[in-house]
Amino acid sequence: MQTRWDQTLQEAQQFRRQLHADPELSWQEKNTASRIRAKLSELGIDWQVCADTGTIARLNTASTGQHIALRGDMDALPIIEQTELSWASQNQGCMHACGHDGHAATLVATACWLKQYEDELPGPVSLLFQPAEEGGHGAKKMIEEGALTGVDVIYGWHNWPAIRYGKLACPDAIVMCGNATFSITVNGIGGHASQPEACQDPVLAAAAITLNLQQIVSRRIAPQQPVVISVTSINAPSGPTITPTTAQIEGSIRVPDRATLDQVSALIEQISQDTARSYGVECSALIQPYYNATINHAGPAAQIRAHWVDDWGEDAVDHQIALPIMASEDFSYYLEKIPGAFALIGADDGDNHHHSCHSPHYDFNDQLIARVLRLYARLAGAPTPDID
C-alpha cells in the first residue's frame, strides 16, 4: 500500500506542475479539462462533461450508501507570474496564483487512490472538477447541470498561506464571507489645469469619495462586524495640464450575509452621492453581488475535523485564526443546496510558501497533496497507509 501511495503522490505533484505551467482563465480551462479527462480515462473511471470545461467523475455508483461529492477547482488568474520556478507559467499574463492547480491535482490523486479501492467504498463518490471559481460562478453552473444529483453531502478545501502548514480551520458555521464589487462613475466638467475654478473636478471628488467610504466600517457599521470595503482603483485618464470630465472608482465588498450587503450598498450609494454633490459634480454607483458567504453545516464540518485530529492530533486544528476570513468562495452555492463543509488548510511551512493567494510570487505547497488525499480518502471510506 505504501508503494502505491508514494507513486500516487509523485504523479500528482508532476501533474500539478504541468497544470501550473499551462494556466487557463475562468471558462477557458480546455487544456486543463483535457488533461484531467485523459487521466480519468486512463484510470478506467467513468466521467461526464459538466458546465463545458467542468468534469464529473463517479465511482462505486451501484452502492446504496451515502453519496459524497469532493470538489476541486481549476481556473487561474490574470496575473504575470514572478516566481522563476522551472514549472512557472508559460502563458504570459495568466498564473495559477490561488492554488487551483493543486486543488485539481489533489482531486486527480483522489480519483487514482479511490479507484484502487472502489469495491470497498461504503457509498458512491462524485469528484467535481469545477471551472470558473474566480468570479465566474462555476459552482452555480455545475449545479444547474446536475453535479449534485443524488449527492447527500459535499466536501471541499482551500490551501491558505496565512495559516501554518498542516493547520486546519473548519468551523461549524461561516468560514468565508460573501462578496460584491462596486463601480462609481463621477461626472464633472473638464478644462485647463490652470483654471480649476472653471472646472468641476471629478478627480478631487473621487478622492473625497474614496476617503469617505473608509468611514462606513466603524462609523456606520459596528467594527465587530466582518465587513471590508476596499477601493482598489481610481481611473481618470488625462494629462498633466488637463482636468478630465470623468473619474471611475472601483472596489470590493466583503460581508457575512445578504442583509449586511444591502446595508453596505445603500451606504456606498448615499455617501458617494452626497460627497459628489458637495463638490459640484454628479455620480452614479453600481453594486454587483457575486458570492454569498460560505457557511458550513455542523455535522460534515465535525467529520472533517475528526479525521484531521485522528491523523495529526488536536494541535492540528487552528483555533486562533479569526473567522470568517474575508475572502470569498463559490463553494457557497453547494452548501446552499445540500449539507457539506469547506476547510482552510495551512500552507506556510517556512519555505517560501507564505506568499498570499493572488500574489505573483505565490506557489502551491505540494506537501498538502498528501494530507488532503488522506482526508478525502477517509471521508470516502477508503483505506490509507499508516502515518510514519
C-alpha positions in Angstrom: 0.0 0.0 0.0 2.8 2.4 0.9 4.4 2.0 -2.5 1.2 2.7 -4.3 0.6 5.7 -2.1 4.1 7.2 -2.8 3.6 6.7 -6.5 0.2 8.4 -6.4 1.7 11.4 -4.7 4.7 11.6 -7.0 2.4 11.5 -10.1 0.1 14.1 -8.5 3.0 16.5 -8.0 4.1 16.1 -11.6 0.5 16.6 -12.8 0.2 19.7 -10.6 3.3 21.3 -12.0 2.1 20.6 -15.6 -1.2 22.4 -14.8 0.8 25.3 -13.2 2.8 25.7 -16.4 -0.3 25.9 -18.5 -2.8 28.0 -16.6 -6.2 29.0 -18.1 -8.6 31.6 -17.0 -12.2 31.0 -16.0 -14.3 29.3 -18.7 -11.2 28.8 -20.8 -9.9 25.6 -19.0 -9.8 23.5 -22.1 -6.3 22.1 -21.8 -6.8 21.6 -18.1 -10.0 19.7 -18.7 -8.4 17.5 -21.4 -5.6 16.5 -19.1 -7.9 15.6 -16.3 -10.3 13.7 -18.6 -7.4 11.8 -20.1 -6.1 10.8 -16.7 -9.6 9.6 -15.6 -9.9 7.6 -18.8 -6.5 6.1 -18.2 -7.7 5.1 -14.7 -10.8 3.5 -16.1 -13.1 6.0 -14.3 -16.4 7.0 -15.9 -16.7 10.8 -16.4 -19.0 13.3 -18.0 -18.8 16.8 -19.2 -20.5 19.4 -16.9 -20.5 23.1 -17.4 -18.4 23.0 -20.6 -14.9 22.7 -19.1 -16.0 21.0 -15.9 -16.0 17.3 -15.4 -17.8 14.9 -13.0 -16.2 11.5 -12.3 -18.1 8.9 -10.5 -17.1 5.8 -8.5 -19.0 2.9 -6.9 -22.2 4.1 -8.5 -24.2 0.9 -7.8 -23.8 1.3 -4.0 -26.8 2.4 -1.9 -24.7 4.0 0.8 -24.2 7.7 1.5 -23.3 9.5 -1.7 -20.5 12.0 -1.1 -19.0 14.6 -3.5 -15.5 16.0 -3.4 -14.7 19.2 -5.2 -11.6 20.7 -6.8 -11.5 24.0 -8.8 -9.3 24.5 -11.8 -9.1 28.1 -13.1 -6.2 30.5 -12.9 -5.9 34.3 -12.7 -4.9 37.2 -15.0 -1.5 37.8 -13.2 2.0 37.9 -14.5 4.0 35.2 -12.6 7.2 36.3 -10.9 8.4 33.1 -9.2 11.1 32.0 -11.7 10.3 28.3 -10.9 11.0 25.7 -13.5 7.3 25.0 -13.7 6.3 28.7 -13.9 3.5 29.7 -16.2 4.2 29.5 -19.9 1.1 31.6 -20.7 2.1 35.2 -20.4 -0.3 37.2 -18.1 -2.0 34.1 -16.7 -1.0 32.4 -13.5 -2.2 29.8 -11.0 -1.8 32.3 -8.2 -4.5 30.7 -5.9 -3.5 27.1 -5.9 -6.3 25.7 -8.1 -3.7 23.7 -9.9 -3.0 22.0 -6.5 -6.7 21.5 -5.8 -7.3 19.9 -9.1 -4.2 17.7 -8.9 -5.2 16.5 -5.4 -8.6 15.5 -6.7 -6.9 13.6 -9.6 -4.8 11.8 -6.9 -8.0 11.1 -5.0 -9.5 9.5 -8.1 -6.5 7.4 -8.6 -6.5 6.2 -5.0 -10.2 5.6 -4.7 -10.3 3.6 -7.9 -7.9 1.1 -6.4 -10.4 0.5 -3.5 -13.6 1.1 -5.3 -15.2 -2.2 -4.2 -14.5 -1.3 -0.6 -16.2 2.1 -0.6 -19.3 2.3 1.6 -21.2 4.6 -0.9 -21.0 6.4 -4.3 -18.4 9.1 -4.7 -18.6 12.0 -7.2 -15.5 14.0 -8.0 -16.3 17.5 -9.2 -13.6 19.2 -11.3 -15.1 22.7 -11.4 -14.3 25.6 -13.7 -14.6 29.3 -13.1 -14.4 29.7 -9.3 -12.6 33.1 -9.7 -15.7 35.2 -10.1 -17.3 33.1 -12.9 -19.9 31.3 -10.8 -18.7 27.9 -11.9 -20.3 26.1 -9.0 -23.7 27.5 -9.9 -23.4 26.3 -13.4 -22.2 22.8 -12.3 -25.3 22.6 -10.0 -27.6 23.7 -12.8 -26.2 20.9 -15.0 -26.7 18.2 -12.4 -23.5 18.0 -10.4 -25.4 17.4 -7.1 -27.9 15.0 -8.4 -28.2 12.1 -5.9 -25.4 13.6 -3.7 -26.0 13.6 0.1 -23.0 15.6 1.3 -20.2 17.6 -0.3 -16.7 18.5 0.9 -14.1 21.0 -0.3 -11.0 22.8 0.8 -8.6 25.7 0.0 -4.9 26.0 0.7 -4.3 29.1 2.8 -0.7 30.6 3.1 -1.7 32.8 6.1 -2.1 29.6 8.2 0.9 27.5 9.3 1.4 24.3 7.3 -0.9 21.5 8.2 -3.2 23.5 10.4 -6.9 23.2 9.6 -9.8 25.7 10.1 -13.2 24.2 9.6 -15.9 25.8 11.8 -19.5 24.7 12.2 -20.8 27.9 10.7 -19.5 30.6 8.5 -15.9 30.1 7.2 -15.6 32.7 4.3 -17.5 35.9 3.6 -19.7 36.8 0.7 -18.5 39.4 -1.8 -19.6 42.1 -4.2 -17.9 44.7 -6.3 -18.8 48.4 -6.8 -18.2 50.9 -9.5 -18.8 54.6 -9.0 -18.7 57.0 -12.0 -18.1 60.6 -11.2 -19.0 63.2 -13.9 -17.8 66.8 -13.8 -16.7 69.5 -16.1 -13.1 69.2 -17.5 -10.9 72.0 -18.5 -7.4 73.6 -18.2 -5.5 72.7 -15.1 -4.6 76.4 -14.6 -8.2 77.2 -14.2 -9.7 74.9 -11.5 -12.4 77.5 -10.8 -13.8 77.0 -14.3 -13.9 73.2 -13.8 -15.9 70.8 -11.7 -13.2 68.4 -10.8 -14.2 64.7 -10.8 -10.7 63.7 -9.6 -10.9 65.7 -6.4 -14.4 64.5 -5.8 -13.3 60.8 -6.4 -10.6 61.2 -3.9 -13.0 62.6 -1.3 -15.5 59.8 -2.0 -12.7 57.2 -1.5 -11.8 58.7 1.9 -15.4 58.9 3.0 -16.2 55.3 2.1 -13.5 54.2 4.5 -15.6 55.6 7.4 -18.5 53.2 6.7 -16.8 50.4 8.8 -16.6 51.5 12.4 -18.7 54.7 12.0 -21.8 53.5 10.2 -21.3 49.7 10.8 -20.0 48.3 14.1 -16.3 47.4 14.0 -17.1 44.0 15.3 -18.9 43.0 12.2 -16.9 41.2 9.5 -17.1 43.8 6.8 -14.5 45.1 4.4 -14.9 47.9 1.8 -11.8 48.3 -0.3 -11.3 50.9 -3.0 -8.9 49.2 -5.4 -8.7 51.7 -8.3 -9.3 55.3 -9.3 -9.2 55.8 -13.1 -9.3 59.3 -14.6 -7.3 59.3 -17.8 -6.0 62.7 -18.6 -2.8 64.7 -19.0 -0.6 66.8 -16.7 -2.4 70.0 -17.8 -5.9 68.6 -18.3 -8.7 68.3 -15.7 -10.8 65.3 -17.0 -14.5 65.1 -17.3 -14.9 61.7 -15.7 -13.4 59.6 -13.0 -14.1 56.0 -12.2 -13.8 54.4 -8.7 -13.9 50.6 -8.3 -13.6 48.3 -5.3 -14.6 45.2 -3.4 -17.0 44.5 -0.6 -16.9 41.6 1.8 -19.8 40.8 4.1 -21.2 37.9 6.2 -24.7 37.9 4.8 -27.1 39.5 2.3 -28.7 41.8 4.8 -25.3 43.4 5.6 -24.6 43.7 1.8 -27.9 45.6 1.4 -26.9 47.9 4.2 -23.4 48.5 2.8 -24.7 49.0 -0.7 -27.1 51.7 0.5 -24.4 53.5 2.4 -22.0 53.4 -0.6 -24.6 54.9 -2.8 -25.7 57.5 -0.2 -22.2 58.6 0.7 -20.9 58.8 -2.9 -23.9 60.8 -3.9 -23.7 63.2 -1.0 -20.0 63.7 -1.4 -20.3 64.3 -5.1 -23.0 66.9 -4.6 -20.8 68.8 -2.1 -18.1 69.0 -4.8 -20.5 70.2 -7.5 -20.3 67.0 -9.6 -22.6 64.1 -10.3 -22.1 60.4 -9.7 -23.8 57.0 -10.0 -22.9 53.8 -8.1 -23.4 50.3 -9.4 -23.1 47.4 -6.9 -22.6 43.9 -8.3 -23.2 41.0 -5.9 -21.1 37.8 -6.5 -21.0 35.0 -3.9 -22.8 34.6 -0.7 -21.0 33.6 2.5 -19.6 30.0 2.7 -21.4 28.6 5.6 -20.6 25.1 6.8 -23.0 22.5 8.1 -22.1 21.3 11.6 -22.1 17.6 11.0 -19.9 17.5 7.9 -17.6 20.1 9.5 -17.2 17.9 12.6 -16.4 15.0 10.3 -13.6 16.8 8.6 -12.1 17.9 12.0 -12.4 14.4 13.5 -10.4 12.8 10.6 -7.8 15.6 10.8 -7.4 15.2 14.5 -7.2 11.4 14.2 -4.3 11.7 11.8 -2.5 14.8 13.0 -3.5 15.4 16.6 -5.6 18.1 18.4 -3.0 20.8 17.8 -3.5 20.5 14.0 -6.8 22.3 14.3 -6.3 26.1 14.3 -8.4 27.7 17.0 -6.6 31.1 16.8 -7.4 32.2 13.2 -10.1 34.9 13.1 -13.1 33.6 11.3 -14.7 34.2 8.9 -11.9 35.1 6.7 -12.8 38.0 4.4 -12.1 36.2 1.1 -15.0 34.5 -0.8 -15.7 31.2 -2.4 -18.3 29.9 -4.8 -18.4 26.7 -2.8 -21.2 28.6 -1.1 -23.5 27.6 -3.9 -23.1 23.9 -3.0 -23.6 24.5 0.7 -26.9 26.4 0.0 -28.2 23.2 -1.7 -27.0 20.3 0.4 -25.1 19.6 3.6 -21.4 19.9 3.5 -18.3 21.6 4.7 -15.3 23.6 3.4 -11.9 23.6 5.1 -9.0 26.0 5.1 -5.6 24.2 5.3 -2.4 26.0 6.1 0.4 26.1 3.5 3.1 28.2 5.2 5.9 25.8 6.0 8.6 28.5 6.4 10.0 27.6 2.9 8.7 30.2 0.6 5.0 29.2 0.8 4.0 32.3 2.8 3.1 34.4 -0.3 -0.6 35.1 -0.2 -3.1 33.8 -2.8 -3.3 36.2 -5.8 0.3 37.2 -5.3 2.6 37.0 -8.4 5.2 35.2 -6.1 2.7 32.5 -4.9 3.2 28.8 -5.5 1.1 25.9 -4.2 2.7 23.8 -1.4 2.9 20.3 -2.9 3.2 18.8 0.6 -0.5 19.5 1.0 -1.5 16.9 -1.6 -0.7 14.0 0.7 -2.6 15.5 3.7 -5.7 16.3 1.7 -5.6 13.0 -0.3 -5.6 11.2 3.1 -8.6 13.4 4.3 -10.6 12.8 1.1 -9.8 9.1 1.1 -11.0 8.8 4.7 -14.2 10.8 4.0 -14.9 8.4 1.2 -14.2 5.4 3.4 -11.1 4.2 1.6 -8.0 2.8 3.5 -4.8 4.8 3.7 -1.3 3.8 4.8 -0.2 4.3 8.4 1.5 7.7 9.2 5.2 7.4 9.8 
